[in-house]
Amino acid sequence: MADRMADSVLYEVSEGLATITINRPDAMNAMNTATKVALRDALRSAAADADVRAVLLTATGRAFCVGQDLKEHIGKLDEARESGGGNALSTVQEHYNPIVRAITEMPKPVVAGVNGVAAGAGFGFALACDYRVVADTASFNTSFAGVALTADSGVSWTLPRLIGQSRAADLLFFPRSISAQDAHELGIVNKLVPAADLAAEAAAVARALASGPTVAYASLKESLAHGATHTLSEALEKEDELQTRAGASEDHAIAVRAFLNKEKPKYLGR
């Protein structure tokens, strides 16, 4: 099933995989209001669709996403000044926060297929995903301080957890382009691939997850998020809760039988 959430965001579901493609290549996939709304709604649709077992978030052209569309943004800044009210950055609450929450809170894995530069909010979207497959020609940039802004799109939470507080502070205070290879060495990239292979490799990872034990993946995702902000004792309690849930799934029984029979399991996603 294919659908256009908007011209700037493409949405397709096939065999349990929802592929969401940011499609403003002429603008390096910058986020104008229509694109933000469409991306938010596409992610929410994927999260709510019981037939979707994994999501691939990618983009067309030479950029993954360069963040806020500054051409649109300057107009909103001018309007706010002229009216003496309003908040040109209300988009954080209305769009960016819901996009990141949709990625991180959906009970299914989300793969980022990073085809090119990921900057600002685009960097945040990639970091929010559970797994990042990245073209060797891609790059990353926090960008925020370069336009006199602070971090948004979850970057202040995700980045230090991936690379440490000190390195995150360096990249945030002194924004610059980080190559895919350097990002891989820092721990930002899960799988680095030749640019020509990015689409196929990212889709292969996402399809593998879409055909896997969905309840277990959802539990692993929840467990990792919980463990990031709780004590060991609390994490052990959460693991007990989630293991009980995963152990009651049909897929667990399928996996055990397949193991005993020396067969490859065929998961149902429940």
Buried (B, 14 or more C-beta within 10 A) or exposed (E): EEEEBBEBBBBBBEEBBBBBBBBBBEBBBBBBBBBBBBBBBBBBBBBEBEEBBBBBBBBBBBBBBBBBBBEBBEEBEEEBEEEEEEEBBEBBEBBBBBBBBBBBEBEBBBBBBBBBBBBBBBBBBBBBBBBBBBBBBBBBBBBBBEEEBEBBBBBBBBBBBBBEEEBBEBBBEEBEEBEBBEBBEBEBBBBBBEBEEBBEBBBBBBBEBBBBBBBBBBBBBBBEEBBEEEEEEEBEEBBEBBBEBBEEBEBBEBBEEBEEEEEEBEBEBE
